[in-house]
Amino acid sequence: MGGRYHLPGLAALGGHLGRKGDGPPGWQTLWLGRRSLRLLVEGVNIAAQLLDD
């Protein structure tokens, strides 16, 4: 899968509403989405480690 599939998801996590007239997300919105995704993945990993102990 290419960026065409991943960028809208990252943009949504970064706060982009994706309405018809909004235009494409900017770099800051994509960066915020990437940061949110990274924190979510880190939280899931921590929770999995706690359940394994």
C-alpha positions in Angstrom: 0.0 0.0 0.0 1.2 3.4 -0.8 0.9 6.8 0.8 -2.5 7.3 -0.8 -3.9 4.9 1.8 -1.9 6.0 4.8 -1.9 9.8 4.6 -5.6 10.3 5.2 -5.4 8.2 8.4 -2.4 10.1 9.7 -4.1 13.4 8.7 -7.2 12.4 10.7 -5.1 11.6 13.7 -3.5 15.0 13.3 -6.8 16.8 13.4 -7.6 17.1 9.6 -11.3 16.9 9.1 -11.2 15.8 5.5 -14.2 17.8 4.4 -14.7 18.5 0.7 -13.4 22.0 0.7 -10.6 21.6 3.2 -7.8 20.8 0.7 -4.9 18.4 1.5 -3.4 18.2 4.9 -0.2 20.1 5.6 3.1 18.8 7.0 2.3 19.9 10.5 -1.0 18.0 10.6 0.7 14.9 9.2 3.5 15.2 11.8 0.9 15.5 14.6 -0.9 12.4 13.3 2.4 10.5 13.1 3.1 11.5 16.7 -0.4 10.4 17.8 0.0 7.0 16.1 3.5 6.5 17.7 2.0 7.2 21.1 -0.9 4.8 20.5 1.5 2.1 19.4 3.7 2.7 22.4 0.7 2.5 24.8 -0.4 -0.8 23.2 3.1 -2.2 23.6 3.3 -1.2 27.3 -0.1 -2.7 27.9 0.9 -5.9 26.3 4.1 -6.0 28.4 2.0 -5.5 31.6 -0.3 -8.3 30.7 2.6 -10.7 30.0 4.1 -10.1 33.5 
